[in-house]
Amino acid sequence: MSAPSERRAVGVFGGEQGPRLTAALELAFPVEFLPRGSGELRGLDAVVDLGGGEVARAGARAGLPSLHLAAAESEQLAGPAQIRLTRAESLDQRLAGAVLLDPHAASAAAPAPPAGAAVLASRGATPLWWAAGPFHGAALAPAELGNAEALRDRLGAERCLALLPLVHFLREVCAEIAWKPPSPRAAFVFDDPNLHWPTYGYVDLPALSRHAREHGYHAALATVPRDARWAHPSALRAVEESLGAISLTVHGNDHDGGELGRAGTTTAAIALAAQALRRVARFEARTGQPIERVMVPPHEKCSAATVEALRRCGFEAISMTLPYPWLGRPPSAWLARPAEADALVGWRPLERTAGLPAILRHPLACRSAAELRLRAFLDQPLVLYGHHGDLAAGLDALAEAQAEVATIAQETTWASLATISRGSYETRLEGEVLAVRPLGNRLDVEVPAGVSTLRFEPPAAAGSPAPEVLVDGRPVAYGEAVAAPARSNVAVTLGPTPIEVAEVGAPPRRPLALARRLANESRDRLAPLLAR
């Protein structure tokens, strides 16, 4: 049987959090918010004071972690206010030095910090968030979530100050019982390059191979299955000599515009996905060079039917900027999401879209340092993507981005997209029992020394039933105790056996698809010559 879920009791004094916000936070953390009257501290693990601060001070004197949120967040916006996070030891170091622009905080001020308090955030010389032992104070209490808002919408580079102190506080309160997230991971992804020649536009494969080895980063090339008819020996050799620092992954099928977004039925989408996999398999058989089963949709277009088809055909994951791209980008929200999706869309270390792991990515050339810090704070991989033109000035752009990632998350592992997906699971050690909560659909679970038993919990996502879990190929029920293997890792697979793609018919031919792809490739390859 599964171990009982332990939750921290957090007393809320002097006001009331909105029910949608409260429900979202109780999904995100093992906490229960309990409305309390003044002085009712018995049975609490922590205090959130929405009043004058007296209860927070009393709670801190009693040894309880206590947070005073001085004023309600207003929906009326002033001008953008520059919020600077400090480098105090009590602040999560992934946030240290971040600069946020929050118009909700233009006139906010935290309660006066006690002597010796560490200021965690300020607007100019005005403290907005501080910590003094168990006593914490911040300027704003987060407003209620709107009907179409996810919790992640309130933790962005342009709206953050009200929610961030509360989230940081709850993390500390729950540290001893929380699930351990995946380790920091990162990757570069370049859309479009193929191996027809040792160079592709500004991507010089031999130079990239050397540079990636020297600097210790990973570059994934999202290549088009239609282009997998042949490969130049020197291009293949450059990838091989990278010693795993360069990988190939799948970029659409024909690269015919937003082709993955046009498939309106699962049948049509399966035909497209199956053809892509057959092309990839033939390339691997001819060259011996593997292509990872992670889909990168061209032009960020992908329909709901395509996501379902990718999962059924055996793709491990998908990588894109939004988990629900078929809904478009709303004008004021960080994420697009369907109304029935849970409030933690975009919050977890790895998103699950229609049962398929989604590795969210961020543009390399116009990257936001604040957004990267927030993603790292949420234990998400830092995947930076671009095109060959982003290397027009040379590979120093990658070295600079890698150095930036290193300042955000120390001990980051640079890895391929499939490796990131396979390492995406949460754990909790309960004596000799290792509880595992999958995030990806194929996992390589490391088993620490001293663990005798494994137990798997359903993926932490709403909207779909928990898929079947196979441990070393054997079906295992969620909550069932499994003897840990003698070796240090175990293979875990979620979901049913993929369909046999060799038996799926080809999608209808699009006569201009090949011409468009040849034109685009020619344009990319000629770009350096035309620039000179």
Steps between C-alpha positions, in 0.01 A plus 500: 500500500604858441628692799244745637531849363642738760403865479611806691230700679531869410281739699365802310429804720351842442336426166420229250679376190287451191372142462656445157839627617476289816409188302789554258753544780370188676558311173849642464610436860416246771321762709153566635393859557292544815316828572573595861407769747758712680714300741391153379846355437444151638547219250661719234825446314517854357322836502391730216388837636288716268431752775717737697787261570443437870413133446806447280722647770335281764538193281868573442555540875339158543746354249253472212600612149288812454436723200337844519351617169432868556244599235275344240633503145311754288388432146547869420832542322741786538815532294744207489694473823849350494529241775848375579555177691808499720761232558411434863579150624139444603382551140495206259821562309337427166314830549799700623554821308186469287343824375120494461261760362176490695251786451295359789783594736559860392379646831533194726714490813573215737439535874802650674760224535637427848862570579732254332243382242633393162334694217406259220342744254479875466384781273785744511562558871153374602499146644222284354586163651719401794578212736612498862529141617150348509341845453443608138335808357391603150314789345213325324257212545409342163157576358255222415567306178270577210288226345744452212821552698757241601729547798791544258335812359583670830865397503635676196762763430229771491279383787666325786541697820172400668525125444875440515552566876207269584630222273853538637361485855289188432802324350692551821205387713463178296869426438512188718196330342506633143581291196859537381499650148722397207851641500572818297512426127560708187533472123532707185267410212544615140207457265547382137866387458556173315814297425506547122828692538740576790348848519143622503487875463692637797508161674846354443471146634873425551547836677183450707620153596834631627345801674233292675761256632729779618225694679295206624159589354259297288353599164199314358439533127128480417521345157222446245418132428457579129866611501612163638550346157877528524780647708850622419774286659673808646175618659444158655860495622460842666196379694680180600812687609292726724490204741135555578511881510291516180178304452231482235129527563188519279374824344161440344480268200524696172548841667210619290411812699307432819424145388454356850232758570293412192420141601143523624438132570698239685498275191660772283750586773600135550571468127730803519677390819545143375654617174744720693604201712545274197724758335701537821538121535630466144756776563619323815531168318710658221727716714504353851427850633204503743225761490315551827124455506430850624291719270575868445201643307593733212381858551375401850181364340346182637139381529348304786453207261871506415606484865279194546644343184859562607432328831333200335780463246765485773651848513652558843432872525432822317690828534335837435442839659140438618338178624176570309610672176172429320330756727722787392666750730264703719579872522571522872592148617833319496336173396216390279293233668158342460238589759492144634878481557623507855635818657859370496549514125858613440590466868645150529857399407360341182162572347266224379285587199233242419717233663817597311788665691558855374844656545438874491765706327609864484658703214877524506548835326240700698514304823378652823739455791210547743290234327789254504547557874131439564507179295803381693323588826213276388753220431432511127768425240654803331459420131608783270410474133589684183586467132825502308487880469546532876860386445579761234744670738661171598477243779576753773123548523473146637788545742338817634162332542661202670679730743170673576335165574791411729442814707130412535516130586826351621587140414273509194520188284498573126321217322291402201123547502436128544745486790323797661164327459628167635642670808174679574355344812455602862605291797442480872710277725302328778752290689608226258205574267550730202168649387513608134258734323556491121490809284630348177366192320835320479727529800843391614452505877815509712469287813703640793707270717306358793165491319334157517155585364350718227148639492351695210239773534280630214635793297409829664273639228128539461279448197582140406510160675832373629666286231622147561848478649751233395813442709766314302215391272278363778163664578490652847202653678534848640567477872634144471832421670765375255834352601779732390739344247860428590619744234496877549225586252166366377312552172144627536245541220158662522207441271396222260723339237540731198317414181694331219590794277604272210135406455372859480427645158682809375331840524374668180778650292533875490656576160674820607640368828831383350544823302441709811748300703768521227444876473530548876812286523661686208419834664658386828813362335552811288454741791871517601606553137243773442603672823859512381 
